[in-house]
């Protein structure tokens, strides 16, 4: 990994690594990414409106200035031409590859040459955010690195081009993800700070550079002020110290905690050894960027304005920035080969675990589709997931597709297939006005709010018999329901297996389900 020249071997290595990253996407047409089915269902609805008479009963578009809108703008037109699951997996593939490409480009701009070091970014491709389905955010990391690379490469030689590209990039990042825009701003600010540190002090030059930097971010600032999110209020929710320590593993979280810890340990130890022995270096501007990102991870809340895992976005960006910023100086050839072999073994182990887990997911996916096969277009399905403490130890496997190594359950939004493949309504589609260009029509919006307020939505809706009669089915996930629910008047079991159980609702029967009625759910 020392002073490699960009010959044929260099080009073959990233090609092989990227093919390995994309290979798991061929296993299942719906990969087990937490939020992904929900996002894909929303994109499907946007592509279908207003022409679909069934979906038009449930939803209407709400186009306005909304940050994080990239997929909603790009994907729906593609869905009019290509199969939905093919487009979805292409989007996931782009989200996996863009940060890697951005790391390579940023490293090239910083160091003036290609090397193998930024390829370490593939270790972070399948991280806690990507496996949660935060695709807009992951895509924004790649864009931020690419646009920052252009700034570093052109700022002194071709300033007009650098400012024009950065201005366009800032708008692209606004519509990709706001944290990606902030990442871009930090990298540009660090570059300008580095210039200020080394240049002779002149008021005129300083004023011109400040004006150029401000010009880049005028459009995003105006867009944010005009957006609904800019007016949204939200209470900040902070993690405990232990929670923050656990969140520090987010760049390497996968399905097997010991392997994730080993990955983090390997990355930290290699960087520390190489820096201490001066085998490599981190340029000043990159060190400033990484330091700011780590500080923001420590200082920022877990949740704010409806966005969760806010702080972890910055530790993930710091991991990609670090892999892009390490510049080899004098790595001994033998040491470089040892590091390279260890990296390939670690990457291979992580991809083997992920591929094996996703292979298991295909059976769960097929089982779930078998349960909902009888649902028809226009049906209205109440989906119920049992309390986490009531769930069986379905996660007793060493690694499970339904659970990440940090305990995150990944199949919560699988019922989005009701809408995506059956054009039925269920209460949990992402339709927040300040975040998505889609609204739920009444009375379904009110029903969705009532369902979302309780862990026991059947009992809650039983108090509103008229609304309960709108439902054609009840789908129970998480674990098979007990005999008390199966015996409930008005519910008839239609299909079921280890993944879910589907009940038909008798629209005439008025019943009081025997489930206990716990207090309303409070915000985490």
LUMRO-408579 format. One record per residue (C-alpha): x, y, z. Coordinates in nm, 2 decimals, always signed. Example, Ala and Ser with C-alpha at 12.3 -4.5 7.8 and 13.67 -1.06 7.14 Angstrom:
<nodes>
NODE,+1.23,-0.45,+0.78
NODE,+1.37,-0.11,+0.71
</nodes>
This chain:
<nodes>
NODE,+0.00,+0.00,+0.00
NODE,+0.30,+0.23,-0.02
NODE,+0.35,+0.47,-0.31
NODE,+0.15,+0.27,-0.56
NODE,+0.15,+0.40,-0.91
NODE,-0.19,+0.41,-1.09
NODE,-0.11,+0.12,-1.32
NODE,-0.34,-0.16,-1.42
NODE,-0.32,-0.33,-1.08
NODE,-0.45,-0.02,-0.91
NODE,-0.75,+0.00,-1.14
NODE,-0.83,-0.37,-1.09
NODE,-0.84,-0.35,-0.71
NODE,-1.12,-0.09,-0.68
NODE,-1.31,-0.26,-0.96
NODE,-1.30,-0.59,-0.77
NODE,-1.39,-0.43,-0.44
NODE,-1.68,-0.25,-0.59
NODE,-1.81,-0.57,-0.76
NODE,-1.79,-0.73,-0.42
NODE,-1.99,-0.45,-0.26
NODE,-2.26,-0.48,-0.52
NODE,-2.28,-0.86,-0.53
NODE,-2.52,-0.89,-0.23
NODE,-2.78,-0.68,-0.42
NODE,-2.83,-0.98,-0.65
NODE,-2.95,-1.20,-0.37
NODE,-3.29,-1.05,-0.29
NODE,-3.50,-0.80,-0.49
NODE,-3.58,-0.63,-0.16
NODE,-3.26,-0.60,+0.05
NODE,-3.31,-0.60,+0.43
NODE,-3.24,-0.23,+0.49
NODE,-3.46,-0.09,+0.77
NODE,-3.63,+0.22,+0.61
NODE,-3.57,+0.12,+0.25
NODE,-3.91,-0.06,+0.19
NODE,-4.09,+0.25,+0.32
NODE,-3.90,+0.49,+0.11
NODE,-3.94,+0.27,-0.20
NODE,-4.32,+0.25,-0.14
NODE,-4.33,+0.63,-0.12
NODE,-4.14,+0.67,-0.45
NODE,-4.38,+0.41,-0.61
NODE,-4.68,+0.62,-0.50
NODE,-4.52,+0.94,-0.63
NODE,-4.47,+0.77,-0.97
NODE,-4.83,+0.64,-0.97
NODE,-5.00,+0.97,-0.88
NODE,-5.23,+1.12,-1.00
NODE,-5.31,+0.85,-1.26
NODE,-5.37,+0.56,-1.02
NODE,-5.74,+0.58,-0.90
NODE,-5.68,+0.35,-0.61
NODE,-5.37,+0.52,-0.46
NODE,-5.53,+0.86,-0.53
NODE,-5.79,+0.77,-0.27
NODE,-5.52,+0.75,+0.00
NODE,-5.25,+1.00,-0.10
NODE,-5.19,+1.33,-0.28
NODE,-4.86,+1.50,-0.37
NODE,-4.73,+1.79,-0.17
NODE,-4.44,+1.94,-0.37
NODE,-4.26,+2.23,-0.20
NODE,-3.91,+2.33,-0.11
NODE,-3.80,+2.03,+0.10
NODE,-3.44,+1.93,+0.18
NODE,-3.33,+1.57,+0.13
NODE,-3.55,+1.54,-0.18
NODE,-3.31,+1.38,-0.42
NODE,-3.46,+1.04,-0.45
NODE,-3.82,+1.18,-0.47
NODE,-3.71,+1.39,-0.77
NODE,-3.49,+1.13,-0.95
NODE,-3.65,+0.79,-0.89
NODE,-4.02,+0.83,-0.97
NODE,-3.96,+0.90,-1.34
NODE,-3.74,+0.59,-1.36
NODE,-4.02,+0.38,-1.21
NODE,-4.24,+0.47,-1.51
NODE,-3.99,+0.29,-1.73
NODE,-3.81,+0.02,-1.53
NODE,-3.93,-0.24,-1.26
NODE,-3.95,-0.09,-0.92
NODE,-3.72,-0.34,-0.75
NODE,-3.46,-0.31,-1.02
NODE,-3.45,+0.07,-0.98
NODE,-3.44,+0.04,-0.61
NODE,-3.14,-0.18,-0.61
NODE,-2.96,+0.05,-0.86
NODE,-3.02,+0.33,-0.61
NODE,-2.87,+0.13,-0.33
NODE,-2.57,+0.04,-0.55
NODE,-2.52,+0.41,-0.62
NODE,-2.54,+0.49,-0.25
NODE,-2.27,+0.23,-0.18
NODE,-2.03,+0.33,-0.45
NODE,-2.05,+0.71,-0.44
NODE,-1.87,+0.76,-0.10
NODE,-1.60,+0.52,-0.22
NODE,-1.56,+0.72,-0.54
NODE,-1.57,+1.05,-0.34
NODE,-1.29,+0.92,-0.11
NODE,-1.07,+0.83,-0.40
NODE,-1.13,+1.17,-0.57
NODE,-1.07,+1.37,-0.25
NODE,-0.75,+1.17,-0.17
NODE,-0.63,+1.24,-0.53
NODE,-0.69,+1.61,-0.49
NODE,-0.52,+1.63,-0.15
NODE,-0.21,+1.42,-0.23
NODE,-0.18,+1.48,-0.61
NODE,-0.17,+1.11,-0.69
NODE,-0.37,+0.78,-0.66
NODE,-0.29,+0.53,-0.39
NODE,-0.46,+0.23,-0.23
NODE,-0.52,+0.40,+0.10
NODE,-0.87,+0.55,+0.02
NODE,-0.99,+0.21,-0.08
NODE,-1.02,+0.14,+0.29
NODE,-1.35,+0.33,+0.26
NODE,-1.51,+0.01,+0.14
NODE,-1.49,-0.12,+0.50
NODE,-1.75,+0.15,+0.58
NODE,-1.98,+0.11,+0.28
NODE,-2.22,-0.13,+0.47
NODE,-2.25,+0.08,+0.79
NODE,-2.53,+0.14,+1.04
NODE,-2.68,+0.42,+0.83
NODE,-2.68,+0.24,+0.50
NODE,-2.82,-0.08,+0.66
NODE,-3.09,+0.14,+0.82
NODE,-3.18,+0.26,+0.46
NODE,-3.06,+0.62,+0.50
NODE,-2.98,+0.64,+0.13
NODE,-3.01,+1.01,+0.08
NODE,-2.76,+1.06,+0.36
NODE,-2.51,+0.81,+0.22
NODE,-2.54,+0.95,-0.13
NODE,-2.47,+1.30,+0.01
NODE,-2.14,+1.18,+0.16
NODE,-2.02,+1.08,-0.18
NODE,-2.14,+1.41,-0.34
NODE,-1.98,+1.61,-0.06
NODE,-1.64,+1.44,-0.11
NODE,-1.66,+1.47,-0.49
NODE,-1.75,+1.85,-0.48
NODE,-1.49,+1.91,-0.21
NODE,-1.23,+1.73,-0.43
NODE,-1.31,+1.97,-0.71
NODE,-1.27,+2.27,-0.47
NODE,-0.93,+2.15,-0.36
NODE,-0.81,+2.08,-0.71
NODE,-0.93,+2.40,-0.87
NODE,-0.96,+2.67,-0.60
NODE,-0.61,+2.82,-0.67
NODE,-0.57,+2.73,-1.04
NODE,-0.92,+2.79,-1.17
NODE,-1.11,+2.98,-0.90
NODE,-1.41,+3.07,-1.12
NODE,-1.47,+2.70,-1.21
NODE,-1.42,+2.60,-0.85
NODE,-1.68,+2.85,-0.72
NODE,-1.93,+2.76,-1.00
NODE,-1.90,+2.39,-0.93
NODE,-1.92,+2.43,-0.56
NODE,-2.23,+2.65,-0.59
NODE,-2.40,+2.39,-0.79
NODE,-2.28,+2.12,-0.56
NODE,-2.42,+2.31,-0.26
NODE,-2.77,+2.30,-0.41
NODE,-2.74,+1.94,-0.50
NODE,-2.64,+1.86,-0.15
NODE,-2.93,+2.06,-0.01
NODE,-3.17,+1.83,-0.20
NODE,-2.96,+1.52,-0.11
NODE,-2.92,+1.57,+0.27
NODE,-2.85,+1.86,+0.49
NODE,-2.58,+1.69,+0.69
NODE,-2.40,+1.62,+0.37
NODE,-2.42,+1.99,+0.29
NODE,-2.27,+2.07,+0.63
NODE,-2.00,+1.81,+0.56
NODE,-1.92,+1.99,+0.24
NODE,-1.91,+2.33,+0.42
NODE,-1.67,+2.19,+0.68
NODE,-1.43,+2.06,+0.41
NODE,-1.44,+2.39,+0.23
NODE,-1.39,+2.59,+0.55
NODE,-1.10,+2.37,+0.65
NODE,-0.94,+2.43,+0.31
NODE,-0.97,+2.81,+0.35
NODE,-0.84,+2.79,+0.70
NODE,-0.53,+2.61,+0.56
NODE,-0.49,+2.88,+0.30
NODE,-0.51,+3.15,+0.57
NODE,-0.25,+2.96,+0.78
NODE,+0.01,+2.95,+0.50
NODE,-0.07,+3.27,+0.30
NODE,+0.06,+3.62,+0.37
NODE,-0.21,+3.83,+0.54
NODE,-0.38,+4.07,+0.31
NODE,-0.72,+4.22,+0.38
NODE,-0.83,+4.24,+0.02
NODE,-0.75,+3.87,-0.05
NODE,-0.91,+3.76,+0.27
NODE,-1.23,+3.96,+0.19
NODE,-1.24,+3.81,-0.16
NODE,-1.21,+3.45,-0.04
NODE,-1.47,+3.51,+0.23
NODE,-1.71,+3.64,-0.03
NODE,-1.64,+3.35,-0.26
NODE,-1.72,+3.10,+0.02
NODE,-2.03,+3.29,+0.12
NODE,-2.15,+3.29,-0.24
NODE,-2.14,+2.91,-0.26
NODE,-2.39,+2.88,+0.03
NODE,-2.63,+3.16,-0.05
NODE,-2.87,+2.95,-0.24
NODE,-2.89,+2.66,+0.02
NODE,-2.95,+2.92,+0.29
NODE,-3.24,+3.08,+0.10
NODE,-3.39,+2.74,+0.02
NODE,-3.37,+2.63,+0.38
NODE,-3.53,+2.95,+0.51
NODE,-3.82,+2.89,+0.26
NODE,-3.86,+2.52,+0.34
NODE,-4.11,+2.38,+0.59
NODE,-3.82,+2.22,+0.78
NODE,-3.68,+2.57,+0.84
NODE,-3.99,+2.66,+1.04
NODE,-4.03,+2.32,+1.22
NODE,-3.98,+2.31,+1.59
NODE,-3.84,+2.00,+1.76
NODE,-3.70,+1.91,+2.10
NODE,-3.34,+1.78,+2.11
NODE,-3.29,+1.43,+2.25
NODE,-2.95,+1.34,+2.37
NODE,-2.78,+1.00,+2.43
NODE,-2.63,+0.88,+2.75
NODE,-2.25,+0.85,+2.77
NODE,-2.28,+0.47,+2.72
NODE,-2.51,+0.53,+2.42
NODE,-2.26,+0.77,+2.27
NODE,-1.98,+0.51,+2.31
NODE,-2.20,+0.25,+2.14
NODE,-2.29,+0.49,+1.86
NODE,-1.92,+0.55,+1.79
NODE,-1.92,+0.20,+1.62
NODE,-2.18,+0.32,+1.36
NODE,-1.93,+0.34,+1.07
NODE,-1.86,-0.04,+1.11
NODE,-2.19,-0.17,+1.24
NODE,-2.29,-0.48,+1.04
NODE,-2.45,-0.81,+1.16
NODE,-2.17,-0.96,+1.38
NODE,-2.06,-0.74,+1.67
NODE,-1.72,-0.91,+1.73
NODE,-1.63,-0.86,+1.37
NODE,-1.75,-0.50,+1.38
NODE,-1.53,-0.43,+1.69
NODE,-1.24,-0.60,+1.52
NODE,-1.29,-0.37,+1.22
NODE,-1.28,-0.06,+1.43
NODE,-0.98,-0.18,+1.62
NODE,-0.79,-0.26,+1.30
NODE,-0.86,+0.08,+1.15
NODE,-0.76,+0.28,+1.46
NODE,-0.45,+0.08,+1.53
NODE,-0.32,+0.09,+1.17
NODE,-0.38,+0.47,+1.15
NODE,-0.21,+0.53,+1.49
NODE,+0.09,+0.32,+1.41
NODE,+0.14,+0.47,+1.06
NODE,+0.11,+0.83,+1.20
NODE,+0.34,+0.77,+1.49
NODE,+0.61,+0.61,+1.27
NODE,+0.55,+0.88,+1.01
NODE,+0.47,+0.63,+0.74
NODE,+0.18,+0.84,+0.64
NODE,+0.04,+1.19,+0.72
NODE,-0.29,+1.37,+0.73
NODE,-0.29,+1.71,+0.57
NODE,-0.39,+2.00,+0.80
NODE,-0.72,+2.07,+0.63
NODE,-0.82,+1.71,+0.65
NODE,-0.72,+1.69,+1.02
NODE,-0.94,+2.00,+1.09
NODE,-1.23,+1.84,+0.90
NODE,-1.20,+1.51,+1.09
NODE,-1.17,+1.70,+1.42
NODE,-1.48,+1.91,+1.36
NODE,-1.68,+1.60,+1.26
NODE,-1.58,+1.41,+1.57
NODE,-1.66,+1.71,+1.79
NODE,-2.01,+1.74,+1.63
NODE,-2.07,+1.37,+1.69
NODE,-1.99,+1.41,+2.06
NODE,-2.18,+1.74,+2.10
NODE,-2.49,+1.70,+1.89
NODE,-2.82,+1.53,+2.00
NODE,-2.95,+1.19,+1.89
NODE,-3.27,+1.34,+1.76
NODE,-3.38,+1.69,+1.65
NODE,-3.67,+1.82,+1.42
NODE,-3.79,+1.47,+1.34
NODE,-3.44,+1.34,+1.24
NODE,-3.30,+1.05,+1.44
NODE,-2.94,+0.93,+1.47
NODE,-2.83,+1.28,+1.39
NODE,-2.51,+1.26,+1.58
NODE,-2.40,+0.93,+1.42
NODE,-2.41,+1.09,+1.08
NODE,-2.10,+1.28,+1.17
NODE,-1.89,+0.99,+1.30
NODE,-1.98,+0.80,+0.97
NODE,-1.86,+1.11,+0.77
NODE,-1.55,+1.12,+0.98
NODE,-1.47,+0.76,+0.89
NODE,-1.50,+0.83,+0.52
NODE,-1.30,+1.16,+0.56
NODE,-1.02,+0.97,+0.74
NODE,-1.00,+0.70,+0.47
NODE,-0.99,+0.97,+0.21
NODE,-0.73,+1.19,+0.39
NODE,-0.44,+0.95,+0.49
NODE,-0.15,+1.02,+0.26
NODE,+0.13,+0.76,+0.24
NODE,+0.47,+0.90,+0.29
NODE,+0.72,+0.62,+0.35
NODE,+0.55,+0.29,+0.42
NODE,+0.79,+0.00,+0.41
NODE,+0.70,-0.23,+0.12
NODE,+0.67,-0.54,+0.35
NODE,+0.45,-0.35,+0.60
NODE,+0.24,-0.22,+0.31
NODE,+0.18,-0.57,+0.19
NODE,+0.09,-0.70,+0.54
NODE,-0.16,-0.41,+0.59
NODE,-0.31,-0.48,+0.24
NODE,-0.35,-0.85,+0.31
NODE,-0.50,-0.79,+0.65
NODE,-0.74,-0.53,+0.50
NODE,-0.85,-0.78,+0.22
NODE,-0.91,-1.06,+0.48
NODE,-1.11,-0.83,+0.70
NODE,-1.32,-0.69,+0.41
NODE,-1.37,-1.05,+0.28
NODE,-1.49,-1.16,+0.62
NODE,-1.74,-0.87,+0.65
NODE,-1.88,-0.93,+0.31
NODE,-1.91,-1.31,+0.37
NODE,-2.11,-1.24,+0.69
NODE,-2.33,-0.99,+0.51
NODE,-2.39,-1.22,+0.21
NODE,-2.47,-1.52,+0.43
NODE,-2.72,-1.32,+0.63
NODE,-2.89,-1.18,+0.32
NODE,-2.92,-1.54,+0.19
NODE,-3.13,-1.62,+0.50
NODE,-3.34,-1.31,+0.43
NODE,-3.47,-1.45,+0.10
NODE,-3.66,-1.72,+0.29
NODE,-3.81,-1.46,+0.53
NODE,-3.91,-1.24,+0.24
NODE,-4.07,-1.53,+0.05
NODE,-4.26,-1.63,+0.37
NODE,-4.39,-1.28,+0.42
NODE,-4.50,-1.25,+0.06
NODE,-4.69,-1.57,+0.10
NODE,-4.88,-1.44,+0.40
NODE,-5.00,-1.12,+0.22
NODE,-5.07,-1.28,-0.12
NODE,-5.45,-1.26,-0.07
NODE,-5.44,-0.88,-0.02
NODE,-5.60,-0.70,-0.31
NODE,-5.56,-0.34,-0.45
NODE,-5.76,-0.09,-0.24
NODE,-5.76,-0.31,+0.07
NODE,-5.69,-0.13,+0.40
NODE,-5.46,-0.31,+0.63
NODE,-5.39,-0.24,+0.99
NODE,-5.04,-0.36,+1.07
NODE,-4.95,-0.45,+1.43
NODE,-4.60,-0.52,+1.55
NODE,-4.58,-0.67,+1.90
NODE,-4.39,-0.50,+2.18
NODE,-4.01,-0.57,+2.16
NODE,-4.02,-0.72,+2.51
NODE,-4.29,-0.96,+2.39
NODE,-4.10,-1.08,+2.09
NODE,-3.96,-1.43,+2.09
NODE,-3.59,-1.47,+2.07
NODE,-3.60,-1.47,+1.70
NODE,-3.27,-1.31,+1.71
NODE,-3.09,-1.60,+1.87
NODE,-2.89,-1.67,+1.56
NODE,-2.53,-1.56,+1.56
NODE,-2.62,-1.31,+1.29
NODE,-2.97,-1.25,+1.17
NODE,-3.10,-1.04,+0.87
NODE,-3.37,-0.90,+1.10
NODE,-3.13,-0.74,+1.35
NODE,-2.81,-0.55,+1.32
NODE,-2.52,-0.61,+1.56
NODE,-2.62,-0.30,+1.77
NODE,-2.97,-0.44,+1.82
NODE,-3.16,-0.25,+1.55
NODE,-3.45,-0.44,+1.42
NODE,-3.45,-0.42,+1.04
NODE,-3.78,-0.57,+0.92
NODE,-4.01,-0.31,+1.08
NODE,-4.11,-0.15,+0.75
NODE,-4.14,-0.48,+0.56
NODE,-4.53,-0.43,+0.55
NODE,-4.46,-0.15,+0.29
NODE,-4.49,-0.44,+0.05
NODE,-4.86,-0.42,+0.10
NODE,-4.86,-0.09,-0.08
NODE,-4.56,-0.15,-0.31
NODE,-4.68,-0.49,-0.45
NODE,-5.06,-0.49,-0.37
NODE,-5.15,-0.12,-0.38
NODE,-5.32,-0.15,-0.04
NODE,-5.31,+0.11,+0.23
NODE,-5.13,+0.07,+0.56
NODE,-5.07,+0.34,+0.83
NODE,-4.70,+0.39,+0.83
NODE,-4.59,+0.53,+0.50
NODE,-4.34,+0.82,+0.54
NODE,-4.55,+1.13,+0.46
NODE,-4.42,+1.41,+0.69
NODE,-4.49,+1.74,+0.53
NODE,-4.15,+1.89,+0.62
NODE,-3.96,+1.59,+0.49
NODE,-4.16,+1.42,+0.21
NODE,-4.36,+1.56,-0.09
NODE,-4.66,+1.33,-0.01
NODE,-4.96,+1.37,+0.21
NODE,-5.21,+1.11,+0.34
NODE,-5.58,+1.20,+0.27
NODE,-5.85,+1.20,+0.53
NODE,-5.98,+1.00,+0.70
NODE,-5.66,+0.79,+0.67
NODE,-5.44,+1.06,+0.81
NODE,-5.64,+1.07,+1.13
NODE,-5.64,+0.69,+1.15
NODE,-5.26,+0.68,+1.09
NODE,-5.21,+0.92,+1.37
NODE,-5.42,+0.72,+1.62
NODE,-5.24,+0.40,+1.52
NODE,-4.90,+0.56,+1.56
NODE,-4.98,+0.67,+1.91
NODE,-5.02,+0.33,+2.06
NODE,-4.85,+0.00,+2.08
NODE,-5.19,-0.16,+2.09
NODE,-5.37,+0.00,+1.78
NODE,-5.65,-0.26,+1.76
NODE,-5.77,-0.19,+2.11
NODE,-5.73,+0.19,+2.05
NODE,-5.93,+0.18,+1.73
NODE,-6.19,-0.04,+1.89
NODE,-6.31,+0.28,+2.06
NODE,-6.37,+0.42,+1.71
NODE,-6.58,+0.14,+1.56
NODE,-6.65,+0.34,+1.25
NODE,-6.28,+0.37,+1.17
NODE,-6.21,+0.01,+1.26
NODE,-6.47,-0.11,+1.01
NODE,-6.27,+0.06,+0.73
NODE,-6.00,-0.20,+0.76
NODE,-6.02,-0.51,+0.56
NODE,-5.73,-0.69,+0.72
NODE,-5.51,-0.70,+1.03
NODE,-5.14,-0.80,+0.98
NODE,-4.95,-0.91,+1.29
NODE,-4.57,-0.92,+1.27
NODE,-4.29,-0.97,+1.51
NODE,-4.41,-1.30,+1.64
NODE,-4.72,-1.52,+1.60
NODE,-5.01,-1.38,+1.80
NODE,-5.14,-1.57,+2.10
NODE,-5.47,-1.75,+2.12
NODE,-5.65,-1.45,+2.27
NODE,-5.61,-1.25,+1.95
NODE,-5.69,-1.55,+1.72
NODE,-6.02,-1.59,+1.91
NODE,-6.11,-1.22,+1.89
NODE,-6.46,-1.17,+1.74
NODE,-6.45,-1.01,+1.40
NODE,-6.10,-1.14,+1.30
NODE,-6.06,-1.45,+1.09
NODE,-5.72,-1.60,+1.03
NODE,-5.63,-1.60,+0.65
NODE,-5.27,-1.70,+0.64
NODE,-4.96,-1.71,+0.86
NODE,-4.62,-1.84,+0.93
NODE,-4.31,-1.75,+1.13
NODE,-4.29,-1.41,+0.96
NODE,-4.64,-1.27,+1.00
NODE,-5.01,-1.36,+1.04
NODE,-5.29,-1.21,+0.83
NODE,-5.65,-1.18,+0.96
NODE,-5.96,-1.07,+0.77
NODE,-6.18,-0.81,+0.94
NODE,-6.55,-0.87,+0.96
NODE,-6.69,-0.52,+0.88
NODE,-7.01,-0.59,+1.06
NODE,-6.89,-0.73,+1.39
NODE,-6.84,-0.49,+1.67
NODE,-6.59,-0.63,+1.92
NODE,-6.37,-0.53,+2.20
NODE,-6.03,-0.70,+2.16
NODE,-5.91,-0.88,+2.47
NODE,-5.56,-0.73,+2.44
NODE,-5.46,-0.51,+2.73
NODE,-5.45,-0.14,+2.65
NODE,-5.11,+0.00,+2.75
NODE,-5.04,+0.37,+2.78
NODE,-4.97,+0.57,+2.46
NODE,-4.62,+0.55,+2.33
NODE,-4.39,+0.83,+2.42
NODE,-4.12,+0.97,+2.20
NODE,-3.79,+0.78,+2.25
</nodes>
